[in-house]
Amino acid sequence: MSQPMRRLLLDECVDRRLARHLRPHAVVTVAEAGWSGVKNGQLLRRAEAEFDVLITVDQNLSFQQRLIDFDLAVIVLSASSNRLQDLLPLVPQILNKVPSVKPGHVSVLS
């Protein structure tokens, strides 16, 4: 049984080249969505209307926002940097986690 495709939003702080490694999911960057510079609360409100999951490296997001209030799952990538070479080892975990994440929940992958 194949897993459903999810709509993923890559936060500005995530290397945009990570998107090509997250197929078959539909991946859009914050810049591609036209939301560059939008602050976290407003970004989450916009994202919940169009996406299933926000992928970020912002470790503080869950402390700054009440994520349970949003109809959006969040995956926080914990790597030594936000460079592609440091994020690529997390791709298998991301692809494994995306189908099961629930709106309002945060998953930290390292």
C-alpha positions as CSV (number, residue, x, y, z in Angstrom):
1,M,0.0,0.0,0.0
2,S,1.5,3.3,-1.0
3,Q,1.6,6.2,1.4
4,P,-0.4,9.4,0.6
5,M,1.4,12.3,-0.9
6,R,1.6,15.2,1.6
7,R,2.0,19.0,1.0
8,L,5.2,20.1,2.6
9,L,6.4,23.7,3.2
10,L,10.1,24.3,3.7
11,D,10.8,27.2,6.0
12,E,13.2,29.9,4.9
13,C,15.9,28.6,7.1
14,V,16.0,25.2,5.4
15,D,18.2,24.8,2.3
16,R,15.8,24.9,-0.6
17,R,17.7,22.1,-2.4
18,L,16.4,19.7,0.2
19,A,13.0,19.8,-1.6
20,R,14.2,17.5,-4.4
21,H,15.0,14.8,-1.9
22,L,11.5,14.8,-0.4
23,R,9.7,13.5,-3.4
24,P,7.0,12.1,-4.0
25,H,5.6,14.7,-1.7
26,A,4.6,18.1,-3.0
27,V,7.3,20.5,-1.7
28,V,7.2,24.3,-1.8
29,T,9.6,26.7,-0.2
30,V,8.5,29.8,1.7
31,A,10.1,31.9,-1.0
32,E,8.2,30.0,-3.8
33,A,5.0,30.6,-1.9
34,G,5.8,34.3,-1.9
35,W,6.0,34.4,1.9
36,S,9.6,35.5,2.4
37,G,10.1,37.6,5.5
38,V,6.7,36.6,7.0
39,K,6.9,36.1,10.8
40,N,6.2,32.7,12.4
41,G,2.7,33.3,13.6
42,Q,1.5,34.7,10.3
43,L,3.4,32.1,8.4
44,L,1.8,29.3,10.4
45,R,-1.7,30.8,9.7
46,R,-1.0,31.0,6.0
47,A,0.6,27.6,5.8
48,E,-2.2,25.7,7.6
49,A,-4.6,26.6,4.8
50,E,-2.4,25.1,2.0
51,F,0.0,22.6,3.6
52,D,0.1,19.5,5.7
53,V,3.6,19.9,7.2
54,L,6.0,22.7,7.9
55,I,9.7,21.6,7.9
56,T,12.0,23.9,9.7
57,V,15.3,24.0,11.6
58,D,14.0,26.6,14.0
59,Q,14.4,24.9,17.4
60,N,12.5,27.7,19.2
61,L,9.4,27.6,17.1
62,S,7.5,25.4,19.5
63,F,8.4,27.8,22.4
64,Q,7.3,30.9,20.5
65,Q,4.0,29.6,19.1
66,R,1.2,27.4,20.4
67,L,1.5,24.9,17.6
68,I,-1.5,22.9,18.8
69,D,-3.7,25.8,17.7
70,F,-2.7,25.3,14.0
71,D,-4.0,22.7,11.6
72,L,-0.5,21.9,10.5
73,A,2.2,19.4,11.6
74,V,5.7,20.7,12.2
75,I,8.9,18.8,11.7
76,V,12.0,20.4,13.3
77,L,15.3,19.2,11.8
78,S,18.1,19.2,14.4
79,A,21.4,19.1,12.6
80,S,24.8,20.7,13.1
81,S,23.8,23.4,10.5
82,N,21.1,24.2,8.0
83,R,23.4,23.3,5.1
84,L,22.2,20.7,2.7
85,Q,25.1,18.3,3.5
86,D,24.1,18.3,7.2
87,L,20.3,17.9,6.4
88,L,20.6,15.1,3.9
89,P,21.3,12.4,6.5
90,L,17.8,13.2,8.0
91,V,16.0,12.6,4.7
92,P,15.1,8.9,5.5
93,Q,13.7,10.0,8.9
94,I,11.7,12.8,7.2
95,L,10.2,10.5,4.6
96,N,9.4,8.0,7.3
97,K,7.8,10.6,9.6
98,V,5.8,12.7,7.1
99,P,3.0,10.2,6.5
100,S,2.2,9.9,10.2
101,V,2.5,13.4,11.6
102,K,-0.6,14.9,13.0
103,P,-1.7,18.6,12.9
104,G,-0.8,20.5,16.0
105,H,2.1,18.2,16.8
106,V,5.9,18.8,16.6
107,S,8.4,16.1,15.7
108,V,12.1,16.7,16.2
109,L,14.4,14.7,14.0
110,S,18.1,14.5,14.6
